[in-house]
Amino acid sequence: MSGFIGILNLDGAPVDRDLMQRLTQSLAFRGPDAQSVLCKGAVGLGHTLFRTTWESVHERQPLTLDQQVWIVADARVDAREDLVRDLGCGHDIALNQTPDVELILRAYLKWGEACLDHMIGDFSFALWDGRSRRLFCARDHFGVKLFYYAWIGTTFIFSNTIAALRLHPQITNRLNERALGDFLLFDCNWTLDTTFFADIQKLPAAHQLIVASSGLKRRKYWQLAAPERVSFRREQECVEGFRERLDQAVADRLRTEKVSISFSGGLDSTNMALAAINVAHRRGQQTDLKAFTVVYDTLIPDNERHYSGVAARSLNIPVDYLCADSDQPYAGWSELLCYQPEPLHDPRWIGSVNFYNICSAHGTVLLDGQGGDEIFPTTWLSTQLRYLGLSQAITDFCRSIFRYHVFPRLGTGILVGFRKFVRPGISPAAATFPDWLRPEFARRLSLLDRWALGRNNESQTIDPLDALATPPERRFIAPLWDRYLYSADIGQHGVLVETRLPYLDLRVVAFGLGLPRMPWSCHKHLLRRLGATLPKEITSRPKTPLRANPLARSLQRNKELVLKLAQLPLVPPLEEMICADRWRRALRETSFEAWPLWESLRVVTLNYWVQRNATANQEF
């Protein structure tokens, strides 16, 4: 999880080396192991290195092989042996001493921008080609690594860290009003190629861009479409096919000695840990695996401690518990917000930072099971009828029941229809659109229409942290998924640990999405079969959400804090968006139901962030 930054002056003016050094130094928190700056006329590149793989011991950036093409990157390349074979350079390099950035550079030198068709992994990079006088940049397929840029006059500035870009003297603090409005509706910026700062843009996942004297050209190099349907004669063939791909994904992320695991004792994290153990055993690799679990002992009813303990004992790995009962909303935010380049609506964010800290104390890599729900979402017959058609959906439904003894859920269409009948003319947007938004602000940005559009792409529940209930192919590029990825980035939490997501691997995703939803996604049937060697208590565990909302329960026990938050003075930008009296009343009179409380607290979160990140001359 290294840091990089670069400047390209399209008017040919030489890059200020002192400025490049200051900008690079600001990234030291991302890369404590090495730091380097390159200035070549109108181009400047800076890099700070964080070593998280065996090969990175030999890594130096900015990197060149011919003194003409230079690269800076934050990258982990997967399926390295396959890439080297395609490159035809297996006899020229020692793979165990070749860092990932060199493989990217070699791929570009052979295939040009088509190199992206040959690579998988998590990467964000910028490559200056002195032969053609152009800058080539790209971000990985799912957007695990970040890439931001700004074009001010004749200067193009880029980095994987917003805070570093903001230090450039030509970039202003002007806020993006549309992003602020989205945050008040959805918890995040609903536009995937902008940020909360008007001058700074974001390269979306699976996109590349080329910058030259002729201008900027951005395009999407890959699209996650519905994969070809995968069918097997025997159930075990399907299970082993998925196991093979999950093992490959874990192996590519296990190139280090010490690894932490975000562990709940659920199917996703336990199967991921099992794969890590199996991979290490086959390699003869001495990997120090340690599980970490967030638990609640008194605040809410919670059984994570029990299930993670059962799973950890069966896998023979140690587990540490982080009790979150005492995490108070907005505690420590004055210190934490120095790491938040964009607002993140999580009032109990201190708990997440504490979790990253204890994982970092064990090792530099954290395996996270996020993505399993997107591959194997809750499956309804009603949804399958819509996407597959009557014949195929009924065939899959019957096969699921009579062959696999898995009973899909029928759906809620009749109930939804009944609700619309007894409440005619009341849309979700009209029912719950925040009434404390100033009407003129809402009209200017068409927020009611935008909210209705967003709600049509969300799940039928009103849990703000719920995944999007769209076809799985779209869930991986949804704004709320993008929100999770940047929340796990070191630039957001400031802790030296790299989060790696084996389920967010092209091989795993393509195979999983190609399987019939019925039976394999129903109640996560495939993951239950995958973990056949695990205790029955784990493989038969139903998927259930938390039985109470920790935030609501915490504030219910501390009503004085609610009254205090309701009295916070709003910063000037928010005064123009919020009817303060109406919002204060809504927060004071909250019934502590999860959704209304969460919605009202967005104002508090955004107020803290703007106050911490804004300057007196901020404007729209």
N, C-alpha and C positions, 0 to 999 in steps of 0.2 A: 504494500500500500504506500508506494513512494509518492513524492510530490514533484510536479514539474510545472514550468511556466515558460512562456516564450513571447517574443516581440518580433513582428515583421513590419518594417517601414516600407510601404509600397512606393514612396517617393524617392527611395534610394538613400535616405539619410542614415548615417551610421547609428547603431544602437548605443545608448548611453550605458557604458559598462558598470558604472557605479549604481545606476538604477537597477540594472539586472541583478547585481549582487544583493541589493537590498530586498528586491522581490523574492529572490531565491532564498535568502536567509529567513524570510517570513514563513517558509515551508519547512523549517527545521523540525517542527513538531511532527511532521509526516515522515521524515526520513532522518533519523539520528546517526546513521551509519556512515554516510559519505555525502559530500556536497560539492557540486561543480558547476561552473558557468562557462559558456562558450559564446563569444561575440565574433561574428564574421561579417563585417560591413553592416548591411541593413537587417541582419538577422541576429537575434540573441536567443539562446536556449539556456535554461537553468534546471537543475535536478537535485533532489535530495533523496537518498536511498534508504529504504527500510528492507533489510534482508529477511525474507520469510520462506525461502526455499534453499535447498542444498546448493543449487547452481548459482544463486545470487552472490555467493562468496567471491565469484569471479566477475561480478558485474561492475561496469563503469558506464556512467552516462553523463552527458550526451555521448552517443556511440556512433562511430563511423567505421566502415571497412575500406573506404576508398578516398577519404578526404573530400568527397563531393556530396554524399548523401548522409545526413545526420538525423538521429532519432532521439526523442525523449519519450518515456512511456511509464505508465503504471500498469503492469500487465502480468498475467499468468497464462501461459499457453498450455492447452491440454492436447492430448494425443500427440505428444512431441515426436514419438518414433514414426508415426504415420506421416507427419509433416516433413521430417528429415528425409524419409524415403521418397516423398514426392519431389523434394528439392534436389534429390540426387547428390547430396553432399555428405552422405554417411561416412565416406572414407576420409573426408577432409576435416571433420570436427570430432571432438570427444563430447558426446552428448551430456555426460555427467558433469562437464565443466563449461557447458554452453548455456548462458542465461537466456531467458525467454525473449528479452528484447533483441538479442542477436538473431534469433529465429525469425522474428517479425521483419527485421531489416533484410535478411537474406530472402525472405518470401517476396518483399517488395522489389528487390533488385532483380528477381527472376520474373515475376508476374505483373509488376506495376500495381495499380489499384485493384486488380483482380486478385491480389493476395488475400483479400478478405473472403474469397470463395474457398480458400484452402485452410483457414484457421478456425479453431474453436477455442473458447476459454473466456476469461474475464480480462478485458483490455481497454485502455484508453491511451492513445498515442498521437504524437505529432511528428511528422517527418519532413525535413527540409531537403528538397531535391535541387542541388545547385546546378545540375545539368539543364533542367527545364525552368529553373527559377520559379518554383511553385512549392507551396506548403500542402501536404496531404495529411489529413487528420481522420480519425475514426474512433467509434465507440462500440463496444461489444454488443452481441445480439440482444441480450436482455437488459443492458444498461446497468450492470453491476458496478462498473467503474464509471467515473464521472468526467464530463468534459464541458467546460464553459469558455465563452469567448466574447470579445467586444471589438467592434470596429468603430474607431473614433477618428474622423478625418481620413488621413492616409496611413493610420497605424492600426494594425491588427494585433490584438493581445489575446493570449489563450492560456488556460491552466486547468488543472483538475480541482482547483480550490478557489471558491468565490472570494474569500477573504484576501487572497494574494492579488487577484485582479483589482480589487477595490483600492489597493495601495498605489496603483498607477495614477499619476497626477492628472491624466486626461479623463479618467472615469469619475463621474459624479455620483452623489449619493441619492439621486432622484429615484423615488420608488415607483414601482409598476402598480398603478391603481387597480388594474384588472386582476392581478394576482392577489392583492389584498381583499378584493371583493370575493374572489373564489375561496380564500381562506375562511372568511366568515360564513361561507355556505358549506364548504366541503372538507375543511381542515387542511387543504393543500391547494397549490396552484393547479388548476384543471387544464392548463395549456402546457404541453410537454416540451416546448422549445423556448420558453421564456423563464425568467427568474423573477424574484421580488424586486430586483433592481432594473430600472428601465434601460440602462446602458449595457447590461450583461445578458447574453443569450445562452441557452443550453443546447448542446447537440443531443438530440434524442437517441434512444437506443437503436441499434442497427442502422445508424446513419454514418455517412462519410461526408467530408467537405474538402474542397480544394480552393485554395486562395492563391491568386496570381494577380499580375498587373491588370488583367482583364476583369477582375472582380471575384466574387465568391460564388461557388457552385456547390449546393448541398443536395444529396440524394439518399434515398433509402436503398441500402445494398441487399437487404434480406427482409423477408416477410414471413412471419409464422402463420402458415395456412393450415387448414385441417389436413393432417397427414393421411396417407393412404391407409385404409382400414387393415388392421393386422388380425389374422385369424389363425388359430392353432387347433389341431385335432385333439391334443391332450392338454389338460389344465397345467400340468407340470412344465410343459414346453413354454407356456406363457410366463409362468412364474420364473423359470430359469432365464428366459430372455430378458426380463426386467432386472433380475438379480445381476446378470452379466453387465448390464449398462450402468447400474447403480455402483457396482464395484469399480468399474472403470472411472466413473466420475469421482468417487471417493479417493481412489488411488492417485489421480492427478492432483488432488487437493491435499494429499498427505505427504508431501515432499519436505518434511521437516521432522525434528526429533520430538517435540512436545506439542500436543494438540489438546485444546479445550473443546468440550462438546456442550452445546446448549441442549439440556436434557429434561424432558418432562415425564418420561415413562410412557409416552404415547407411541403410536405406531410409527410416525414419521421419524422422530429422533432415535427411537430404539433400533429400528432397522438400519438407520444411518450409522449408529455406533457399532452394530453387529458387522456391517460391511467394512468399517475401519479396522476392526479386530481381525477379520478374515484376510483383508488385504495385507496387513502388517505381518500376519502369520505366513502367508504364501511367499512374501518377499524375504522372510527371515529378518524383518526390520524391527529394531527395538524402538517402538514408539510409545512414549509416555502419554497415554490417554487419560483424561480426567473429566468427569461430568460435573456440570454445574446446574442447579435447579433453583428457580425462584419459587418460594412457598409462602403461604399465609397460614399462620397457626391460630390466630384469634380474630383477625379483622373480618374474615368471611369464611364460610364453609369451603374447605379446600382439601383435596386428597392427593395433590401432586407429590408431597413428601413420601406418601406410602407407595404410590405406583413407581416413582423414579427409584426408590429404594429396592423394590422387587426387581425391576429391570436391571439396575446396576449390579445387584448381587448375582443375577443369572449370567451376566456378561463378565463378571469378575473385574470390574473397573471401579475405582474410588469415585465417590460423589460428594460434593460440597453443597450445602444448602444456604441460600441467601434469603433470610426472612424479611419480607417487605411490609410487615404489619405497621412498622413505625414510620414509613416513608410519608411525609406530609406534603400535600399539594403545594407546589411552587417553592418548596424548601431549597435554599441554595441557588436560586436562579440568578442572583447577581453575579455569582462566579461562573455558573454553567453557561450563561448566554454568551460569554466571550468565545465559545466554540460553535455557536449556532449561526452559520452564515445565512440561513433562511429559517423562518419560524416553523417550529414543530409543535403541534398541539398534543402535548402529553404532560399534564400538570404534575404527574408523579415521575417526571423524567430523571430525577435524582436516583430512582431505583434502577433505571437502565444504565446510567453511568456507573453506579456501584457494581452492577453485574459485569460490565465490560472491564472494570478495574480488577475484579477478582480473577476473571479469565486471563487477563493480561499478565497477572502475577505468575500464572502457570506457564504460559507459552504465548508465542506471537500469532498463532492461528486459532480461530474459533470456527468449528463446524456448526452450521445452523440448518435445521430441517425445514425452514420455510420453503414453500413451493410444492410440498406434497398435497396440500389442499387444492392447489390449482390444477395439478395433474389428475387428481382423483376427487373431484368436487362432489358434493351431495347431488345425487341423481334422482330425478323425478320422471316418471313415465310421461307426464304431461309435457315436459320439456323435450324428451326424446321424440315424441309424436310430432312436435313442431319442427325439429331439425332433420329427422330421419324419414318422416313420412309414415303412414299407417302400417304398411306391410312390414318394413324392416323393424320398426319399433316393437310391434307385437311379436315378431319372431324372436327378437332379442329378449323381450320380456318373458316369453314362455320358456326359452332356453335357460334363462337365468333361474327360473323357479324349478323346472323339472330336471335340469341337468346338474346345476350347481347348488340348488337348494338355497338360493339367495333371493330374497323378496324385495324388489325395488319399491320405493315409495310411489304412491299414485300421483300425488300432486295436490295443489290447492286451488286449482282453477275455479271449481264450483264455489268454494268459500269466498274467493275474491269477487266473483260475480255477484254473490249475494250481498256482500258489503257495498258494492257499487249500487245495487238496487235499493238498499235501505238508506243510502246516503247519496242520492242523485246529485250530480253537479259538483261534488266535492272531490277535487283532485289532490294527490299528495302534496303538490306544490302549494295549493291554496290552504291546505290544512295546517302545514307546519312551517311555512316560510317565515323566517324570523321577523317579528313585527317591530323590533327595535332598530331595524335599518332605516335610515332616513329615506323618505320616498323619492326625493330628487336624486339621491345617490343611486338608488335601486333602478330608477327609470333611466338615468344616464347610461348605465352599463347593462341595461336589460337583464337585471339579475333574476327577476322572477322567471323569465323564459329560460335563462341559463340554469337555474336551479331545477326547473322541471325536466330539462334535457339531462342533467346529471342524475336525477332521481330515476329516470327511465333506464339508466345504465347501471343502477345499483341493485342490491338485493331487495327482496320484499320486506326484510326486517329493517328496523331503524337503528341497528347497532352501527355507530359511525366507524368502527374498525372492521366491519364485515367486508369480506372480499366481494368483488363485483359479480353479480349473478348473470353473466353473459357467457357465451360459449368459451370454453377453456382457452382457445387460441387468443381471444381478446383480453382475457384476464391478466395475461403476462405483460401487457403494455398499458394497463389502466393506470390513471394518475395515482390511485391509492397504493398500487404496487410500487410505482416509482418513488412514492413517499417513503415506503419502507426501506428501499435500497439506499436512499441518501441518509436516512436516519441511522443506518448501520455503518456508515462511512466514518472514518476517523476524523474527517473534516467537520463532522457534526457533533461527535462526542468527545474528541480530543484524547482518546486513550489509544496507546500503541498496541492494537490488536487488529488483525485482518479477518473479517468475517467471510467465510466461504460457504457456498450453498450447493451441495451436491445435487439436489433435486432440480436446480436451475442450470442444468447441463443439457446441451442440445440433444445428445444421444438419449438421455433419460426422458426428456420432454417429448421428443418425436415418437419414441416407442410407446410411452404411456398414453399420449393423446390418440394414438392410432388404434388402441384397443377398444372394443365395444364398451360403452358406458355401463351397460347391463351385461354381465354382473360385476365387472372389475372395479368400477367406481362405487358401486352400491356398498355403503358402510365400509368403504376401503377394503373390499374383499381381497384384492391382490396383495396389499401390504399385510393383511392377516395371514395369508398363505405364505408370503415371503418369510415371515417370522415364525415358521412352524416349530423351530427349535426353542423358541422363547416360552416362558411360562404361560400357561393357559390364561392366567389372570391378566396378562398383558394383551394377548392376541384376541381375547374376547371382550376387552374393555370397550364400552361404547364411547363414541366421540361426543363429548358434552362440553358446552361452554362453561365458564366460571359460573358458579351458582349464585353469585351476587357481584355487584360492581364495586371493586375496591375503592375507586375514587368517590362514588356516591356515599359509600359506607364511611369512608374516612371523614368526609365533610359533614356527614350527619352527626358524627361524634364530636365535631369541632365547628359548631354553628357560628361561633364568634369569628372564625376565619372567613366564613361566607360573608358576614356583615362587613368585615374589614375589606375584603376584595371588592364588594359592591361600592365602597367609598373611594376606590382608587381614582385619582384624577386622570382623565383621558388625555393622551398627547394630542397635539393639534391635528395631525392627519385623521385620527379616529373621530375627533369631534365633528368632522365634516361628514362622517359616514354613519355615526351612531346617534340615535335619540337617547341621550345619556339617562334621562329620568326613567324612560320606559325600560331601558336595559337594567338599570339598578333595581327597579321594582321587580323585574322578572327574576333576577338573581336572588334578591332578598326573600321572595315568596316561593322559591323553588320547593317542589315536593320531594326532591332528591331522587326522582326517577332518572335513570341513566341518560336518556337522550336529551331532555330539556336542559338538564344541568350541564352536560357536555357542550351543548350548543351555546349556552350563555357564557361559559368559561372561555370560549374562543376569543372573546373580546379581551379578557384578562391576559391570555397568552400573547395575543398580537400586540397589546399595549406594552407589555414587558419587552417584547422583542424590538418594537419600533423605538422605544425609549432608550434601549441599550445600544441599538445600531444606528439610530438617526443622529443627525447633526442639526444645528439650529437653522441652517439654510435649506433643509429638505423641502422638496416641492414635487408637484405632479406635472 
